[in-house]
Amino acid sequence: MYPRRRHPRISEWAIALTFAVVALSSACVPALAQSSEMRVGAFPVPPFVMEQNGQLTGFSIELWNGIAAQLKVKSDFHVVPDAAALFKEMRDQQLDVIVSPVFITSARDAEFDFSYPVMESGFGIMILDTGDTKPVSPLGELLHIFFSPSLLVWLGVALLLIVVPAHLIWFFDRRAADDVIASEHYFPGIFQAMAWAASALVSQVQALPGHWLARILGLVWMFGGVVFVAFYTAQLTSTLTVQKIHGSIEGPSDLPGKVVGTIANSTAVATLKAHKADVQEYATTEEMFNALLQKKVDAVVTGAPVLLYYASHQGAGLVKVVGPQFNEAPLSMLFQLGSPWRKKVDTALIVLRENGTYDQLYQKWFGTE
């Protein structure tokens, strides 16, 4: 008889299968978890991220360098010109983290993961600094209206509409019986005719010219005066409204109707549209600031720290930040959804807050407040 063939027992199969699964899992562990280098995305936005003497610096860069030191990882920085390109690289999984400040929103939270908040911030408003520090008095506003180009143009038109009919009335009515022109001579007869024409333009006259043709002209002129006054009043009201809309900006309540610049695809776009502003989007902060300096926009709106830094450095004496911050929200770093780095970065961020490193960096870039 042949010897009986021995079959593997179930326990042996289970052990072999366990070793196979462990080996396969080890081979499939994402390189991200084993890597000692992180792909770090950023775009220039002083004072968070900027380049000085060929080196990256700024609050976000120095904070991240402190975190990287805690994690003992190297940083492979990817600096792109604008936020849109940065988010594209993140969606294409070319980055592990974005360190430029990002407002936390529900839409972004559904697509990415966020770190613990780096700071709380809101939107700020920056306008050109015209040197007007004193409030305008009511008398000053009245004089401004009286001597505005629009009003002067309309007064010129009214003068023309008085002079022409006055000459016609004087010519036909200067010798008529019961006429409104007391003198048949040009002077002072023309002034009497102009006084009658002006009265007919703005109010009801007590007498019509005696000459039949002059009387007809007078009636037509009185009707035309009513139309002119009504049209002029409507136009003046519209002009003053436009001037008020394009007047000074002192806070968020003054934004409706204004031309306001902001960063393209940022959360400020929806906020400004909700404020009924005419939104102009720019790819970079530099383009946005240049638009303000060139008077292409009435104001710019973005994160308040960005505006405060610019107003105290490159824009000193040219621009000023006005009004309170609004729509305050947390700023955070952004990760791939389900990233194993997020928890580690959060822990490192807590350590930097506890050992005082965060406070030192904050005071360096933003002051003590």
Buried (B, 14 or more C-beta within 10 A) or exposed (E): EEEEEEEEEEEEEEEEEEEEEEEEEEEEEEEBEEBEEBBBBBBBBBBBBBEEEEEBBBBBBBBBBBBBEBBEBEBEBBBBEBBBBBBEBBEEEEBBBBBBBBBBEEEBEEEBBBBBBBBEBBBBBBBBBEEEEEEEEEEEEEEEBEEBEBBEEBEEEBEEBBBEBBBBBBBBBBEBEEBBBEBEEEEEBBBBBBBBBBBBBEEEBEEBBBBEBBBEBBEEBBEBBEEBBEEBEEEBEEBBEEEEEEEEBEEBEBBEBBBBBBBBEBBBBEBBEEBEBBBBBBBBBBBBBEBBBEEEBBBBBBBBBBBBBBBEEEBEEEBBBBBEBBBEBBBBBBBBEEBEBBEBBBEBBEBBEEEEBBEEBBEEBBEEE
